[in-house]
Each structure stands twice: as C-alpha cells, then as structure tokens.
Amino acid sequence: MFMFQRPCEGSGVRLCRLALILPILVLAAWRSVGGTQAEEVHAIAMHGKPALSADFTHMPYANPDAPKGGRLTWGILGTFDSLNPFIVKGLAVQPIRAYVVESLLARGQDEPFTLYGLLAKTVETDDSRSYVAFRIDPRARFSDGKPVTAEDVLFSWQLLRDHGRPNLRQYYAKVAKAEAPDPLTVRFDLTGANDRELPLILGLMPILPKHAIDVATFEETTLSGPIASGPYRVTAVKPGASVTLTRNPDYWGRDLPVNRGLFNFDEIRLDYYREANGQFEAFKRGLYDFRVENEPLRWHDGYDFPAAKTGEVIRDTFKPGTPQPSEFLVFNTRRAVFADIRVRQALTLLFDFELINRNYFFSLYSRVAGYFAGSELSAYARPADARERELLKPFAAQIPEDIMDGSYRLPVTDGSGRDRTTLRAALKLLSEAGYDLDGTVLRNVKTRAPFTFEMLVTTRDQERIALAFQRDLKRAGIEVSVRAVDPVQFDQRRLAYEFDMIQNRWDQSLSPGNEQYFYWGGAAADNPGTRNYMGARDPAVDAMIKALLEARDHTDFVDAVRALDRALIAGFYTIPLFNVSEQWIARWNRIERPQATALSGYLPETWWAKGEPQANPAK
C-alpha cells in the first residue's frame, strides 16, 4: 500500500523516524534475493541481454531527425463499434493500443523480445524471475495532465485480470500478489508462476487511468475516446467509418530515446472499408496513404494504374527476420466431421498446392508444415535432438517417427488437379475413418449421411482457394459449400467458432511465449475470443508451451519451441497453404520511411510526411 508521510514531531519522534525508514528497509529486503543484489536496469530481454545500452539515443530503425507534421491515412478493411481493444465485446479499433495507450515498457523491434523503459524508467527482477518491479518515470502523464502512478498500474492489472480479454485474464491471473511500496514503484510477486516471460508480459501491460474508468461499464463497447498516456488522442469518430487520432502537443514522452523519430504525423486517420475491391480502388485514387498487399495476383499485375507507373505510388518489399507468416485452412475440430485425425490427414492429401501456386500465385509461394517457417524455431524437415525427444517422451505414442526424425513432408501432387496417387491414399484414410464412396458420394458407413461441410471466406483470394479445394474434394465424393461473408461477419463467426473451416494466419515472433496458450492451449479451446480456432486440446501442446516458458537459455528455448511445432504438426489441425517470405507494401510518395528496416519489418510509426505536409484528398 502507499505510505503518505508527514514531518516527525513530538514525543513519538523515534517511532516516527522508524516508520519513515521502514519502507526503505522493505524495498532493500525484496531487492536482495538469494544473497545477491537485484539491479534496476533500463531494459529486459527474454533471453540474453538487451542490445542497446542505457545511454542509447534512438532505435536503430528510426530516423531521429524525421520531421513532424502532416497526416497519415490508413485504409482498413472491416468496421468497428468500439474504441476499447481490451475486451471481447465488439469490434475494436486496434491502433488505439499502439498510438493512444502506453505500457510500462516498449518493445525493441530489432530484437527477438527485448523491452526498454517507457512509462517505467527502470525494471528490476531476480535471476529466477520470481518477482518484477517497475519504477515509474516521474514525468509520465495521462492526456488530461494527471500523473501516472503505481496506483494506476495496480488498477490496470486488476481491471484487465478480471474484465479484460481472455489472454489478458490468463496472463495477469498468474501474479501471486501486487503492491506499491511507494507512489512510483509497483512490485509483482510471481511466486509459483514458473513463467520466465511473465515479467515482460507485465511490462507490456496497457496502463489505464484509475480516475477516468468506470469498472462497472468497462466490458461494454464505447465510442468515447480513452484518456491514456500515449502520443495521440482520439479527436473524431464517425461510427463504423473513421477515427481520427491527433498528436498530443503535451505528450510527456516525446523526447524519450525509445520514441525519438517515431510518431511523426500530426494526425492519423483510420478509414474503414467494407469491401476489399472498393478498398483497393480507394487507394488508387489516393484516398489513403499505404496498403499492405496480401494478394499475389494483385501485387503481380494490379499495380498498373497511372500513379504506380509514374512513381507516385511506390512499392516496397521487406524481408523481416521473424518466422514467415503462414496461411492455413483451419479444421474446426469441435465439429464431428473433423474430429477424426484420419479425416484431417486425408483432406491434407487432397489439397493440390502445386496447381494453385502455379495458376493463382505465379509460383511466388513456398509451403512448409508447421508454425515457425523460415526460422531456427521450425521443426519441419529437421531431426529432433536429444532434448526435444526427452521433452516429447511422455507423448511419444502420438508423435509419428517421421515427424520426429524430420523425414515427414507435405504431400506433393503432379499439379494436374487429377493426381491419382494422393486420391487413393486419401480414400484409404477416409475408409479407415468410416467413410466409403457410394457412386460419386462419400458417405458415413453407419449413418449413410454424405460427407459435407462449409468453408467460410471473406476475400477474393480466400474464395479462389476455397473453390479450387472444392473441386479437389469433389473427386473424393466430398460436397463442400463455399460461403462468402463480409469482414465483420467473418470476424464475428471466427471469434465464436461458428464455422467448419476457415483460412487463417498466425503471425509468430522469434520469441513465442504466453500467447501460444492463446493460440492453441487446451484451456482456450472453448473460450470465445481466443485464437485457438481449431479447438486443439492436446496435453503435449500444453506441456511444450510450459517448457518454452520455463527455458532459461536460448538452446533449451529453441528445443521447446521445436517440440511444440512437432506436436502441432502431428495433430493435423490445419492444411498448410503457403508461407509468405516478404512483406509487400505500397505507399504514395508523399510518405517517407527510414532506410533501415527493423527485424520485424515495416513500421508505420517510423514514417513521416515528405516535404511540405499536405492533407490527403477528401474522401
């Protein structure tokens, strides 16, 4: 608790002085752990040491001399009905988190997982990470001018633990106890958590003002701009259509090294579009400034409009150092039709990647089984070492030896769309699972019900893949319906697990951690709002996530992640579609970016307006 002091006077002066000294002694006691003195530092890394020393002046991927001014307009596919990104209810404006609400620490984008001081000037933990303490920068202020205090940090932790999104509740519930030894210090006791990532997770916790939030209504959607400590404030909202963020001229942290060269635009406007083709047409007209291109066909031949030909629109290609983003067709194993792993294996055999990659994607994509493609964390085509085998030994019966020894490969067709070898293998698996062909229809042997399911899609690219797969499955007597819905309905159904099969992408970092429980942990399987879309409930997966969180050095960590990858591959929860080795970004030349690229790839917060700032054309 806080101790507010007044001058010592009168006959109780000795006891009073003792009361003043006691908090200092208590602080010293919990800073000294196991006979060693814990140290307050400017940054903390998940493994190893931070790359930047305490006297760094700016992030290496930022231009510290970037000019301020102008407007950056985003074009976002979808809609919104809430400005609160920390709750399950509603469709939130996600950039609120990055531009309006701050954390105690900020991520260094050039390192796998290192955090530097932001609201917290220093961080402190012990070797076992049984606690973490943060010392708040006394200059830190919310946008209404009130100071950020330890009381706000404790309030945010309790609020998000009890009322936040499922992943936040899961993370913050691991804290045994939290306290504030003084108004600018907060300490989290992590006894029993056995989670070496937890100090960093708490460092990234959104800090919200206690004086400006009604706990009773926090879980309700709202279109009121939040009071927070970040560089921008919400200044205009058109429900479902646009949100305007304006840079706070009194932003307390504008001169921090971690922020130098960032947040350069005076205004950021978020424009929402309901339909993908309309969104692209708006970009061609200059109604928003940049777009992340996800469709190879469009990237290959869609940028032939006049502004792209004259150089007014620039196309950038980035190759980040993180695991390659991978697209998957996701089986909802909560559905009876996909409960049998042999069915999932059979449908994986029937997907003709070679045909689709050549005809639809100009052979721009590769394909890897697993969830950490293109990095040292991937287990695909790599034999398990002794440590991985030891981790997976209790689950050896469910991990095939070809996945363990690295010889397993995704099926390769002849690219004709009529590959007989894969069809025969798939029908054999389906027969073992209780399905046989009745003429041209695959039926359940016991019920005689035809094998049918629905693929839910929301973009043109997803629909093309789904229709191609529909043709592949027809050869095996499987009847598939393809339903196209708008992005809003797609998100709602995905979050509620109301689908048979969807296309999805999980982005991974070089330091996977607690979010893996959120992606495929058993506890998340029936909890709406998580990203365990496949409904995985696998003790091997949960055990490997636990192992990677407990890993103390890089070698053990890599082994645990690879073991997790093997457990996921062995579950056949998805059909791998393709891996994206590059980021494709198109931008109007009124927007400039630094020459250096972060390990994580493109970062709009490092961009600035070129020359004399100009307003974008009116929408």
VOGU-3710 file (C-alpha; in Angstrom, 3 decimals, decimal comma):
1> mfmfqrpceg> 0,000/0,000/0,000  1,024/3,635/-0,214  2,521/5,383/2,836  1,955/9,112/2,920  4,331/10,775/5,373  4,265/13,931/7,445  7,107/15,554/9,406  8,139/13,794/12,626  7,375/15,825/15,725  6,572/15,499/19,399
11> sgvrlcrlal> 7,315/12,642/21,807  6,945/9,929/19,133  9,838/11,199/17,040  11,856/7,946/17,304  8,914/5,759/16,268  8,038/8,208/13,533  11,549/8,099/12,082  11,407/4,321/12,164  8,153/4,468/10,194  9,887/6,597/7,567
21> ilpilvlaaw> 12,835/4,231/7,289  10,816/1,004/7,290  9,618/1,209/3,638  13,230/1,675/2,530  14,274/-1,400/4,506  11,412/-3,385/2,995  12,441/-2,336/-0,509  16,013/-3,366/0,175  14,839/-6,718/1,505  12,913/-7,753/-1,572
31> rsvggtqaee> 15,587/-6,399/-3,883  18,120/-8,715/-2,319  17,272/-12,258/-3,357  19,300/-15,370/-2,616  22,147/-13,307/-1,242  22,576/-11,347/-4,485  21,546/-7,778/-5,062  18,961/-7,386/-7,809  19,622/-4,407/-10,065  17,354/-1,784/-11,558
41> vhaiamhgkp> 18,010/-1,669/-15,303  16,789/0,282/-18,315  15,681/-2,789/-20,302  14,954/-6,502/-20,034  15,400/-9,311/-22,578  13,657/-12,656/-22,639  16,980/-14,391/-23,260  20,421/-12,855/-23,062  20,990/-9,132/-22,665  19,444/-6,077/-24,353
51> alsadfthmp> 21,305/-4,941/-27,460  21,170/-1,228/-26,562  22,971/0,244/-23,572  21,359/2,617/-21,104  22,726/5,656/-22,943  21,209/4,840/-26,351  19,778/7,873/-28,171  17,242/6,303/-30,539  16,150/2,986/-32,005  18,343/1,870/-34,922
61> yanpdapkgg> 15,349/1,582/-37,267  14,113/5,138/-36,583  15,242/8,428/-38,095  15,783/10,742/-35,121  15,669/13,762/-37,435  12,361/12,860/-39,059  10,218/15,992/-39,483  6,914/16,327/-37,667  3,643/17,250/-39,322  1,114/16,126/-41,918
71> rltwgilgtf> -1,382/13,313/-41,876  -1,140/9,567/-42,365  -4,338/7,938/-43,582  -4,871/4,214/-43,179  -7,352/2,154/-45,173  -8,687/-0,680/-43,017  -10,913/-3,491/-44,229  -13,928/-4,014/-41,992  -15,725/-1,825/-39,492  -15,792/-1,068/-35,769
81> dslnpfivkg> -18,233/-0,409/-32,967  -15,856/0,140/-30,052  -12,757/2,083/-29,066  -11,889/-0,414/-26,331  -9,444/-3,063/-27,680  -9,068/-4,776/-24,296  -12,447/-6,539/-24,089  -14,146/-9,355/-26,004  -17,326/-7,497/-26,819  -17,496/-5,528/-30,040
91> lavqpirayv> -15,161/-4,878/-32,968  -12,457/-2,571/-31,669  -10,182/-0,036/-33,346  -6,910/-1,898/-32,828  -4,446/1,010/-33,468  -5,778/2,566/-30,257  -3,474/0,180/-28,433  -0,301/1,316/-30,228  -0,946/5,039/-30,602  -3,089/6,052/-27,626
101> vesllargqd> -2,450/3,625/-24,756  1,073/3,019/-23,430  2,732/0,252/-21,446  5,374/0,319/-18,752  7,940/-0,834/-21,311  8,222/-0,630/-25,110  9,277/-3,389/-27,468  12,577/-3,096/-29,322  11,651/-4,138/-32,858  15,207/-5,103/-33,806
111> epftlyglla> 15,470/-7,896/-31,230  13,547/-11,151/-30,676  11,990/-9,970/-27,396  13,579/-7,065/-25,556  11,727/-4,270/-23,776  13,016/-0,781/-22,984  11,778/1,776/-20,495  8,702/3,819/-21,377  6,252/4,671/-18,574  8,643/2,779/-16,323
121> ktvetddsrs> 12,074/4,335/-16,132  13,613/1,124/-14,793  12,720/-2,526/-14,325  14,035/-4,982/-11,779  13,829/-8,751/-11,375  15,861/-11,594/-9,929  17,586/-14,491/-11,674  14,646/-16,829/-11,132  12,190/-14,108/-12,137  10,132/-14,733/-9,046
131> yvafridpra> 9,152/-11,064/-8,976  9,352/-7,950/-11,115  9,333/-4,322/-10,019  8,877/-1,207/-12,120  9,900/2,349/-11,223  7,595/4,806/-12,988  9,098/7,835/-14,686  8,010/10,810/-12,540  7,425/12,826/-15,729  4,758/10,395/-17,023
141> rfsdgkpvta> 1,339/11,982/-17,521  -2,031/10,990/-18,904  -3,529/13,130/-21,654  -5,617/15,022/-19,086  -2,438/16,102/-17,300  -2,749/13,846/-14,274  0,378/11,880/-13,295  0,757/8,160/-13,896  1,209/6,448/-10,539  1,694/2,975/-9,130
151> edvlfswqll> -1,970/3,066/-8,159  -2,885/3,285/-11,857  -0,663/0,288/-12,610  -2,275/-1,821/-9,884  -5,714/-0,708/-11,045  -4,923/-1,678/-14,664  -3,658/-5,093/-13,602  -6,776/-5,827/-11,543  -9,135/-4,435/-14,175  -7,691/-6,444/-17,067
161> rdhgrpnlrq> -7,255/-9,566/-14,953  -10,951/-9,520/-14,048  -12,580/-7,856/-17,051  -10,137/-7,965/-19,973  -9,792/-10,224/-22,987  -9,213/-13,943/-22,287  -5,462/-13,738/-22,952  -5,077/-10,783/-20,564  -7,046/-12,559/-17,842  -4,893/-15,633/-18,319
171> yyakvakaea> -1,599/-13,726/-18,133  -2,364/-11,480/-15,187  -4,001/-14,203/-13,088  -0,528/-15,736/-12,718  0,528/-12,910/-10,389  0,510/-14,082/-6,767  0,419/-10,578/-5,291  0,927/-6,965/-6,349  1,818/-3,982/-4,201  3,046/-0,400/-4,358
181> pdpltvrfdl> 5,867/0,286/-1,854  5,712/3,962/-2,837  3,677/6,102/-5,256  6,051/5,462/-8,183  7,017/1,828/-7,606  4,984/-1,278/-8,233  6,072/-4,829/-7,448  4,522/-8,048/-8,749  5,131/-11,256/-6,828  5,339/-14,097/-9,361
191> tgandrelpl> 5,889/-16,934/-6,896  4,669/-20,230/-8,320  4,126/-18,936/-11,854  7,211/-20,717/-13,270  6,984/-18,384/-16,236  10,136/-16,525/-17,207  8,243/-14,450/-19,756  5,792/-13,052/-17,225  7,943/-10,032/-16,214  7,975/-8,973/-19,871
201> ilglmpilpk> 4,260/-9,649/-20,282  3,609/-7,341/-17,334  5,961/-4,795/-18,861  3,689/-4,705/-21,924  0,507/-4,361/-19,864  -1,661/-1,411/-21,005  -1,739/1,248/-18,289  -5,132/2,882/-17,835  -6,098/5,789/-15,563  -7,959/4,767/-12,436
211> haidvatfee> -9,613/8,163/-12,155  -11,158/8,001/-15,638  -12,586/4,459/-15,871  -15,849/3,081/-14,564  -15,182/-0,567/-13,735  -18,901/-1,368/-13,847  -19,173/-0,474/-17,558  -15,660/-1,379/-18,722  -16,770/-4,528/-20,569  -19,337/-2,605/-22,623
221> ttlsgpiasg> -18,474/-1,217/-26,047  -17,869/2,509/-26,242  -17,165/5,137/-28,881  -15,734/7,584/-26,372  -12,040/8,288/-26,826  -9,999/6,903/-23,914  -7,852/9,009/-21,637  -4,378/7,493/-21,755  -0,697/8,455/-21,760  0,265/7,792/-25,403
231> pyrvtavkpg> 1,367/10,209/-28,123  -2,096/10,521/-29,710  -5,626/11,313/-28,578  -8,903/10,367/-30,241  -10,367/13,597/-31,593  -13,088/12,492/-34,026  -15,204/9,382/-34,564  -17,616/8,526/-37,369  -19,202/5,268/-36,161  -18,192/2,353/-38,347
241> asvtltrnpd> -16,464/4,639/-40,864  -13,453/6,513/-39,493  -11,468/7,511/-36,435  -9,082/10,459/-36,217  -6,115/10,493/-33,860  -4,330/13,772/-33,187  -0,820/14,027/-31,786  -0,827/15,405/-28,253  1,388/18,522/-28,222  1,923/17,995/-24,500
251> ywgrdlpvnr> 2,842/14,322/-24,821  5,121/13,631/-21,897  7,355/11,038/-23,638  8,137/12,722/-26,940  11,853/13,129/-26,111  12,470/9,638/-24,753  15,149/7,727/-26,704  12,689/4,902/-27,288  10,341/7,387/-29,040  12,809/9,587/-30,922
261> glfnfdeirl> 11,953/9,526/-34,615  8,592/7,849/-34,000  5,014/9,192/-34,116  5,852/11,934/-36,600  2,430/12,735/-38,071  0,271/15,413/-36,506  -2,784/13,385/-37,430  -3,575/9,758/-38,141  -6,866/8,978/-39,794  -8,254/5,447/-39,864
271> dyyreangqf> -10,730/4,972/-42,730  -12,737/1,742/-42,847  -13,907/-0,060/-45,980  -16,474/-2,841/-46,085  -15,261/-4,490/-49,282  -11,741/-5,391/-50,483  -12,055/-4,269/-54,107  -13,524/-0,938/-53,058  -10,682/-0,543/-50,604  -8,114/-1,033/-53,372
281> eafkrglydf> -9,913/1,376/-55,708  -9,796/3,995/-52,951  -6,038/3,515/-52,661  -5,614/4,008/-56,410  -7,420/7,338/-56,064  -5,108/8,439/-53,249  -7,756/8,337/-50,531  -5,371/6,615/-48,138  -1,598/6,537/-47,996  -0,425/2,932/-47,856
291> rveneplrwh> -1,627/-0,629/-48,053  -0,226/-3,990/-47,064  -0,775/-6,228/-50,069  -1,720/-9,834/-49,338  -2,866/-10,958/-52,773  -0,091/-12,168/-55,122  -2,274/-11,708/-58,191  -2,858/-8,060/-57,339  0,811/-7,492/-56,440  1,859/-9,123/-59,706
301> dgydfpaakt> -0,402/-7,292/-62,143  -2,749/-4,992/-60,210  -0,405/-2,015/-59,879  -0,585/-0,852/-63,470  -2,648/2,257/-62,766  -1,211/5,675/-63,755  0,108/6,736/-60,326  2,049/3,481/-59,988  3,536/3,876/-63,464  4,702/7,442/-62,817
311> gevirdtfkp> 6,261/6,652/-59,432  3,679/8,483/-57,344  2,899/5,104/-55,804  5,989/3,241/-54,588  6,099/-0,498/-53,980  8,400/-1,664/-51,183  9,383/-5,252/-50,446  10,600/-6,080/-46,946  12,157/-9,332/-45,766  11,709/-9,448/-41,990
321> gtpqpseflv> 13,836/-11,699/-39,812  10,884/-13,196/-37,972  9,220/-16,538/-38,797  7,437/-16,355/-42,124  3,725/-15,594/-41,813  1,880/-18,703/-42,918  -1,642/-19,177/-44,197  -3,649/-22,260/-43,257  -7,020/-23,844/-43,867  -8,213/-24,481/-40,324
331> fntrravfad> -10,274/-27,516/-39,309  -12,727/-26,725/-36,530  -12,238/-29,971/-34,594  -15,210/-29,079/-32,409  -17,273/-30,238/-35,402  -17,869/-34,007/-35,553  -16,910/-34,110/-39,224  -13,309/-33,148/-38,369  -12,926/-34,917/-35,029  -11,059/-37,894/-36,537
341> irvrqaltll> -7,402/-37,141/-37,330  -7,511/-39,520/-40,301  -10,121/-37,303/-41,942  -7,858/-34,288/-41,476  -4,900/-36,198/-42,905  -6,953/-37,257/-45,914  -8,085/-33,718/-46,718  -4,500/-32,533/-46,435  -3,570/-35,082/-49,124  -6,341/-33,798/-51,388
351> fdfelinrny> -5,193/-30,161/-51,399  -3,330/-29,528/-54,686  -0,837/-26,839/-53,703  1,258/-27,235/-56,852  -1,694/-26,437/-59,095  -2,882/-23,464/-57,040  0,599/-21,965/-56,592  1,276/-22,099/-60,338  -2,114/-20,917/-61,583  -3,058/-18,404/-58,894
361> ffslysrvag> 0,143/-17,214/-57,247  2,686/-17,168/-60,098  4,760/-19,692/-58,095  5,640/-16,903/-55,635  4,979/-19,041/-52,567  6,633/-21,947/-50,837  4,971/-24,338/-48,429  6,111/-25,603/-45,046  4,290/-27,682/-42,452  4,472/-26,127/-39,032
371> yfagselsay> 4,038/-22,738/-37,487  7,517/-21,159/-37,364  8,551/-21,394/-41,019  11,790/-19,837/-42,199  13,387/-19,635/-38,754  15,543/-21,714/-36,448  12,397/-22,431/-34,426  10,857/-24,573/-37,169  10,920/-28,360/-36,687  9,885/-29,167/-40,255
381> arpadarere> 12,470/-31,238/-42,159  14,774/-31,086/-39,143  15,525/-34,144/-36,950  14,744/-33,826/-33,258  17,751/-33,654/-30,969  18,066/-35,465/-27,645  16,476/-32,642/-25,650  13,409/-32,494/-27,931  12,963/-36,265/-27,667  13,199/-36,018/-23,908
391> llkpfaaqip> 10,520/-33,322/-23,802  8,185/-35,330/-26,050  8,887/-38,743/-24,497  5,659/-38,800/-22,420  3,715/-38,208/-25,651  5,746/-40,451/-27,973  2,729/-42,534/-28,966  1,028/-39,577/-30,647  4,055/-38,058/-32,458  4,861/-40,135/-35,579
401> edimdgsyrl> 8,513/-41,034/-36,034  8,739/-39,306/-39,426  7,826/-36,013/-37,702  10,430/-36,721/-35,024  13,235/-37,652/-37,402  12,465/-34,821/-39,824  11,579/-37,013/-42,786  7,883/-36,037/-42,899  6,983/-33,929/-45,918  3,767/-32,363/-47,059
411> pvtdgsgrdr> 2,184/-34,243/-49,977  3,323/-33,154/-53,436  0,958/-33,633/-56,374  1,701/-33,730/-60,094  -0,004/-30,334/-60,388  -2,651/-31,612/-62,796  -5,614/-31,352/-60,441  -6,207/-35,068/-61,068  -3,398/-36,748/-59,097  -4,477/-40,375/-58,601
421> ttlraalkll> -1,797/-41,297/-56,066  -2,890/-38,765/-53,466  -6,565/-39,542/-54,168  -6,066/-43,258/-53,465  -4,162/-42,521/-50,240  -6,866/-40,093/-49,104  -9,714/-42,522/-49,794  -7,896/-45,229/-47,842  -7,653/-42,941/-44,788  -11,297/-41,907/-45,144
431> seagydldgt> -12,334/-45,563/-45,305  -10,428/-46,266/-42,094  -12,289/-43,321/-40,521  -15,685/-44,808/-41,506  -16,408/-43,216/-44,884  -16,795/-45,006/-48,226  -17,739/-43,954/-51,742  -21,307/-44,634/-52,784  -21,112/-43,940/-56,502  -19,836/-40,373/-56,577
441> vlrnvktrap> -20,807/-39,503/-52,990  -18,699/-40,158/-49,913  -20,939/-41,401/-47,107  -20,652/-42,345/-43,459  -20,764/-46,143/-43,394  -23,036/-46,249/-40,328  -25,426/-43,341/-40,901  -25,232/-43,113/-44,711  -25,034/-39,350/-44,317  -22,980/-37,669/-47,052
451> ftfemlvttr> -19,661/-36,053/-46,099  -20,318/-32,327/-46,352  -19,020/-29,137/-44,754  -18,853/-25,392/-45,303  -15,836/-23,184/-45,995  -16,260/-19,625/-44,744  -14,395/-16,942/-46,732  -14,258/-13,161/-46,791  -11,778/-12,084/-49,523  -11,467/-12,795/-53,219
461> dqerialafq> -8,223/-14,677/-52,661  -9,773/-16,873/-49,979  -12,728/-17,610/-52,227  -10,499/-18,641/-55,142  -8,558/-21,046/-52,910  -11,785/-22,436/-51,450  -13,325/-23,031/-54,890  -10,160/-24,771/-56,079  -10,177/-27,000/-52,996  -13,880/-27,629/-53,530
471> rdlkragiev> -13,004/-29,129/-56,950  -10,235/-31,259/-55,391  -12,617/-32,642/-52,762  -15,357/-33,363/-55,301  -13,108/-36,061/-56,775  -13,298/-37,872/-53,412  -17,092/-37,549/-53,217  -16,973/-34,723/-50,651  -19,529/-31,960/-51,084  -18,284/-28,544/-49,929
481> svravdpvqf> -20,224/-25,298/-49,886  -18,291/-22,037/-50,045  -19,922/-19,142/-48,223  -18,597/-15,610/-48,724  -19,404/-13,096/-45,980  -18,289/-9,554/-45,242  -15,278/-8,997/-42,941  -17,468/-8,090/-39,980  -19,497/-11,290/-40,097  -16,349/-13,311/-40,752
491> dqrrlayefd> -14,679/-11,943/-37,618  -17,776/-12,483/-35,521  -18,138/-16,099/-36,613  -14,426/-16,787/-36,280  -14,297/-15,448/-32,716  -17,374/-17,508/-31,777  -16,035/-20,642/-33,571  -19,158/-20,732/-35,738  -17,566/-22,306/-38,810  -16,459/-25,648/-40,210
501> miqnrwdqsl> -13,339/-24,439/-41,996  -11,737/-21,020/-42,424  -8,497/-19,624/-43,754  -6,329/-18,067/-41,067  -2,838/-16,805/-40,379  -0,936/-16,781/-37,097  1,985/-14,358/-37,039  4,881/-15,540/-34,903  7,894/-13,802/-33,400  11,368/-15,131/-32,644
511> spgneqyfyw> 10,322/-15,297/-29,004  6,999/-17,143/-28,781  5,622/-17,216/-25,261  2,358/-16,957/-23,346  0,385/-16,136/-26,483  0,906/-19,757/-27,567  -1,615/-20,803/-24,913  -3,992/-18,297/-26,508  -3,338/-19,775/-29,967  -3,646/-23,497/-29,183
521> ggaaadnpgt> -3,735/-24,158/-25,475  -6,384/-26,583/-24,254  -7,873/-24,046/-21,823  -8,558/-21,681/-24,741  -10,368/-24,239/-26,892  -13,879/-23,424/-25,686  -13,280/-19,866/-24,596  -14,752/-17,491/-27,227  -12,406/-14,726/-28,328  -9,181/-16,748/-28,294
531> rnymgardpa> -7,212/-17,712/-31,405  -7,443/-21,445/-30,829  -9,710/-21,609/-33,840  -9,029/-25,300/-34,445  -10,149/-26,272/-30,939  -6,908/-28,060/-30,056  -6,930/-29,839/-26,696  -3,608/-31,620/-26,592  -1,623/-32,271/-23,379  1,564/-32,452/-25,477
541> vdamikalle> 0,958/-28,947/-26,824  0,266/-27,549/-23,349  3,375/-29,250/-21,945  5,630/-27,839/-24,673  4,297/-24,319/-24,137  5,050/-24,720/-20,437  8,577/-25,893/-21,288  9,336/-22,929/-23,529  8,162/-20,522/-20,840  10,458/-22,150/-18,289
551> ardhtdfvda> 13,521/-22,269/-20,568  16,443/-20,313/-19,148  18,817/-20,287/-22,100  18,414/-19,956/-25,844  19,237/-23,581/-26,671  16,608/-25,002/-24,319  14,119/-22,445/-25,588  14,643/-23,399/-29,238  14,287/-27,088/-28,384  10,999/-26,450/-26,570
561> vraldralia> 9,572/-24,412/-29,470  10,578/-27,063/-31,993  8,965/-29,710/-29,807  5,787/-27,595/-29,767  5,954/-27,342/-33,553  6,186/-31,139/-33,837  3,176/-31,641/-31,547  1,116/-29,227/-33,644  2,199/-30,780/-36,940  1,301/-34,223/-35,602
571> gfytiplfnv> -2,221/-33,025/-34,738  -3,096/-32,156/-38,375  -5,215/-29,265/-37,161  -4,699/-27,305/-40,371  -3,849/-27,677/-44,031  -0,772/-25,518/-44,698  -1,469/-23,274/-47,684  1,654/-21,205/-48,212  4,381/-19,218/-46,468  4,983/-15,523/-47,073
581> seqwiarwnr> 8,688/-14,687/-47,059  8,207/-10,993/-47,865  6,061/-8,057/-46,830  4,550/-6,178/-49,779  3,825/-2,520/-49,037  2,505/0,066/-51,488  2,617/3,746/-50,485  2,034/7,119/-52,055  5,278/9,063/-52,393  4,044/11,758/-50,039
591> ierpqatals> 5,033/9,306/-47,291  8,712/8,701/-46,482  10,304/5,913/-44,461  13,736/5,308/-42,898  16,329/3,404/-44,913  16,844/0,935/-42,071  14,294/-1,822/-41,635  13,526/-3,402/-38,273  13,840/-7,121/-37,671  10,040/-7,230/-37,523
601> gylpetwwak> 9,656/-5,485/-40,911  7,750/-2,331/-41,817  6,766/0,129/-39,052  4,335/2,966/-39,914  5,178/4,687/-36,628  8,650/5,455/-38,044  7,334/7,107/-41,231  6,870/10,837/-41,899  5,326/13,231/-44,397  7,569/14,127/-47,311
611> gepqanpak> 8,453/17,762/-47,877  5,720/20,248/-47,165  2,990/18,253/-45,368  -0,182/18,009/-47,409  -3,653/16,857/-46,480  -4,885/13,795/-48,346  -7,696/14,214/-50,874  -11,088/14,407/-49,239  -12,910/11,121/-49,166
//
